[in-house]
Amino acid sequence: MNDSAEALEINGVRIEPTFAEAFDMKATRLVITASDAEWAEQAARAISGFGTSVIDCKLEIDLEQRLTAAETPDGRPGVSVLAFAMSADELQKQIVRRAGQCVLTCPTTALFGGLDPAVCPKRLALGKSLRYFGDGHQISKLFGGRRYWRIPVMDGEFICEHEVPRTDGIGGGNFLLIARDLESASRAARAAVSAIEPLADVVLPFPGGVTRSGSKIGSKYKSLVASTNDAFCPTLRGVTPSRLGAADNAVLEIVLDGLSEAAIAHAMRQGISAACVCCGGRGLHAVTAGNYGGKLGRHHFHLSELMS
Amino acid sequence: MTRWEFRLRRAGPAHIDASSIHRSQLAARDLAQIQRLSLIVDGVPTELGDCFDVRVSPSDSEQIVFEGPLSHVHGLATRHDRGEFLIEGDVGDYLASAATGGVVQLSGSAGDWVGAPLGASRLGINGATVSVRGSVGRYAGHRMRRGCLLVDGDASELLAALMIAGTIAVGGSVGRQPAMGMRRGTILLADADSMVTESGGEASQRFTEPVPFRAGFLQLLNDADFDRVLRKIAGGDELPKAIWRVRCDRSVGGQGELLYPASE
């Protein structure tokens, strides 16, 4: 569905008069710390694995920011990750599984909630579930009104917060980069990702922040809830109704999940601007966005409003 | 919120049982009613106003403040549950008995049974943070269940006896038989080396072998009093880096932990 507004142009790149349609999700931020930044990063990568899309992963999760020792609860270097699911129950289930298999297992790590409990009163059980790994030798500490579990492991202790705050988030912010060829699309996508990655409150859950397999709802196969977005597949031009022009031969999509509309809007603006500045006149033809006619999600990010 | 200030009119020798002074009782009364509250002085019921000058004033936080030579005043901060209980000088026995929340700060030293159970109860401190700048007597932290007991100075005999959980830190020396019958919880001491490594004696039955330990959880207690006592335990400006840990009291199957800095 397109807006009635006219297309903008930034650095020779057409910004299509359409909108990205995003939907409500449940979200949390976790802070992983370790004796050094490398272990923290390894744990973050492990917990973020197979966390690209709720369609089959049930969780969208990615590294948000790298934190200095001064920014973490236990004064060690760390990383924050943001996780999003379609329901609080699913978020609970996925987070405990992943924390147990990916953070508890990683040498020297500790795990804390990263949202302000005063602002986000709803909770996910974390150490409350993981403590049983201690087989009765786990120790609870209540410091400053927050409960922590100390679970004995082979390198010492795994420290984990009893419960972590959760909040409402937004998933499915997106924009598509339509280019002359794959090299140009890839270059534009990397520029956009580089601009978004430093931002707080937003993550890009797909590999390198980018997906090539944008999807539409439904399929000719009844068992599939989503299938390839044929309108943007260059190889299907002429076979199915296409949104691509004759010179558009590659499309890559950036998908964003965030803790607020403002965070996603800001990130989309930064990403699109960076892509246009980097690749306008160098193979990037247009930027568009994916939506479902406004029927799927209540958060609509109109490109013309974002970029004007 | 309210600040209640109590200044002792005359120093001892009479022993005053102040365990009936509780925040909830004060909050429900005006100044005249507070002055008529009954205290036991040498076994005789006496009006509070006969022992203490009382002042009530508005405050940003709930505060109960005691001043004066209080070493004959016992049971201060009993069942304290919220806000600050601030005491200037030394106090008698049973400070912060069965306290369940809030903060108790004592600028001087306390007598025996700091944080002990009240009456026939089986639970001592059960949630409060009790900070003593001086020393404490015997049986400090007896049957402690939750919270923190921080002592800048020394602790006498039987520290943390029958401790169930919580955290106790002592910056000075410790008397005989700490952690007797301790089930769970954490004790941090400045020097326990000779105590726990005594071979062939009672210590070998009560304490496990010391193991080097990385006490990362100490960083989570973001509290100035705790930080100060920890630095004292470390004997310097830095927090202790190398720490020994023993489990205790093994003679009763306890899984408490005793932490102390590793000697050079």
Interface residues (C-beta under 8 A of the other chain):
Chain A: P73 D74 G75 R76 A110 H137 I139 S140 K141 L142 F143 G144 R146 Y148 R150 G156 E157 I159
Chain B: G127 R146 G147 A165 T167 R184 T186 F213 R214 G216 F217 Q219 L220 L221 N222 D223 Q255 E257
